[in-house]
Amino acid sequence: MDESKQEPREQTIRIALSERQWVVMLALLDQFIGKKVNPELDRLRKKGVKLDEIDDVQSATLAGPIMIRGVIVKELAARGIVTPELNERAGIDKYLSAAHDFSKGLSEANQKSTKPNRERQT
């Protein structure tokens, strides 16, 4: 592909904060998720809205803070600042695995729904 037509790659921005400052950021994210994200997710569940029914902006708004928290938890666990158990519960790998499983489940459900129902044909 012609390089002029390729999408530009985003640059990584490294933010140098002390360990203590990253722990404070983690606490702030936890508070935001608890007060804003979780209630909205609960509201959507009560309305019967499924994850694949919300728009990309709302999805990013709800999932973004959780994913960022997961990245921070994983890095802090790798440095021994938080426990490995916290990383298992709230690290990014758990969320990526859950997203993969969710996506796989949707794919399998779609495959089943497109297969003809032989019982109805007889």
C-alpha positions, 0 to 999 in steps of 0.5 A, spaced: 500 500 500 502 506 498 505 510 504 501 516 503 494 512 503 496 509 510 493 511 516 498 515 521 500 511 527 498 514 534 504 515 538 505 513 545 505 518 550 509 516 556 507 520 563 512 520 568 509 519 575 511 517 581 508 510 584 504 514 589 501 518 584 499 512 580 496 509 586 492 516 587 490 516 579 488 509 581 484 511 587 481 517 583 479 512 577 476 507 582 471 513 585 469 515 578 467 508 576 463 507 582 460 513 582 459 514 574 460 508 570 457 502 574 450 506 575 450 507 568 451 500 566 446 498 572 441 503 568 442 500 562 442 493 564 435 494 568 432 497 561 434 491 558 439 494 553 445 489 551 452 491 550 452 491 542 446 495 542 449 501 545 453 506 540 461 507 540 461 513 543 457 511 549 461 504 549 468 508 549 465 512 555 463 506 559 469 502 557 474 507 557 475 508 564 475 501 566 480 499 561 485 504 563 484 502 570 486 495 568 492 497 564 494 501 571 493 495 575 497 491 571 503 495 571 503 497 578 502 489 580 508 488 575 512 493 579 510 489 586 506 496 588 499 492 588 497 485 589 497 479 584 490 478 586 488 485 584 491 484 577 487 477 577 481 481 579 482 488 575 488 487 571 487 489 563 488 481 561 482 480 565 478 485 561 481 483 554 479 476 556 472 477 557 471 481 551 474 476 547 469 471 550 464 476 549 466 477 542 467 469 541 460 468 544 457 473 539 460 470 533 457 463 535 450 465 536 450 469 529 453 462 526 447 458 530 442 463 528 444 463 520 444 455 520 437 453 517 432 450 522 431 442 520 426 441 525 421 447 521 423 444 515 420 437 516 
